[in-house]
Amino acid sequence: MKKKISDMMDYIQDDSVNIQIKNIASSQKILEATRSKLHTDRKIHDTDNIIPRPVRRFSAALIAAVLILSLSVTAFAYVGFVAYENPVAMLNAFFGENIESKSDGVIEYNENGELAVALPGWERVPVDTTLADELISQYISSETSFISWDGYTLSVEANLYDSHTQSGLLYYSIENPAGITGYLVRGQNTILFQEGSISFCPCLSGDGWSGEDYLDATRSTDTKIYVCRYYVGSEGLTENKQLGNLELQVRSNIDGEILGSVVLNNTNERNIACLSVADGNIVISPIGIRIYNAKLGYETVNHINSIVLHYNDGTEYVVLDNAGMPDHFTDNTTYGLLDSVSDPARVTFTFNRLVDINSLSSVIINGTIYDTAK
């Protein structure tokens, strides 16, 4: 008999480990990034560049370019769709309270009284297991492929892809009996496999895909870590305006060699339900939102300062609110990608909680109300 998520909540093992948060970005860089507008620092694509955003973590000030890789691989596998039987731990990691909420953000001043760190506030909420059963559990694909190198094994646990917003959730683990060290953990458990600190780096490959990794600190140990990757795809990031295969690679940080590669399933015909608003110019799924900003009169993502989802019961989910920058602002997204090349231009965000699209009454962007009933 197939189990529901709600049936399995009492059987989650707590493999907790204390993870040290490290500040690896200079105060000056963080200050400059914060003062520049949150949107210009969000990981967005505008013609040639992707720029990391300063959302609640010290990766805020780093700038990275898109790498289009066409390298040979040493391992390759294709994964078919099989429903994931036990997604509880995965959903708690992506949408639950495994990450501590900081609704006031992180504001720090240096010894001279100058603003040094200004990270937006964020809030995590418990996973509604009944809602998860209803909306997404059946669409989570169990992935069984793995890549092995130098005593390490990367195992793909599960993948959830939403074709409406072209966004998804990838859950994977990395294990080494001798221990795993060298990765960097930043604010809100963003994880970085940085050159000079660790010998390898997992990354998405295939034209048009980008994302960000978070550590599942609740399950991770000294010898095995679990990683949550929120990802988004868009045709405007590709040379031929067509998305390539969604592929997870492990690349050497020493010489750039591809140590292994796995092609993931994002082509299953059973799509997650979505909600279309404003004549299709706003598309909302349980895991993310896509806004065709130019169609709604917002020339760039910099012009979108707030996104709020209102529910029928009067509650709301503040996805984004930049009104109080730099001293106080809110960002409850986990990743964002702007495609200003495609026609129409669009921006896509992934959520930090599961959204009940059947209970939404309206979407409010910059104070403009878009009624879901219209």
Secondary structure by P-SEA (a helix, b strand, c coil): ccccccccccccccbbbbbbbbbcccaaaaaaaaacccccccccccccccccccccccccccccccccccccccccccccccccccaaaaaaaacccccccccccbbbbcccccccbbbbbbbbbccaaaaaaacccccbbbbccccccccbbbbbcbbbbbcccccbbbbbbbbbcccccccccccccccccccccccbbbbbbcccccbbbbbccccccccbbbbbbbbccccccccccccccbbbbbbbcccccccbbbbbccccccccbbbbcccccbbbcccccccccccccccccccccbbbbbcccccccccccccccccbbbbcccbbbbcccccccbbbbbbccccccccccccccccbbbbccc
